[in-house]
Amino acid sequence: YKMLDEAPHILVVRTVTPPDNDEYGRPISGTGGESWDELAECFCHDNSQQQEVSVNGKLWVYSYHVVYEGKKLALDTKVRCLNKETKEVVGEGKVIKNAECYSEELKGRCDIWI
């Protein structure tokens, strides 16, 4: 991989905020919701070769393999890769496998498969 400072894509992550409740515990309309937050620059490789990744002993054909620097993402997190220049969505999906984030030499690089 090239250095991540040449990364062509931006990884954005969906954050869901639960609605606030009133004093009776009912959700207040207009509160909560979802936002898409930029996490890091990334490389988003599409899986045109239909390769498989093993998840709990089952093989999945993943859609994208994403390499980024930052914190580990939970499984099932919804993510999108955007083109850095145009902000168009290059790929999106849920995290089906998250590798460990690497050690210091690689500056906290992480891999996810979506």
Order of alpha helices (4+ residues) and beta strands (2+ residues): beta-beta-beta-beta-beta-beta-beta-beta-beta
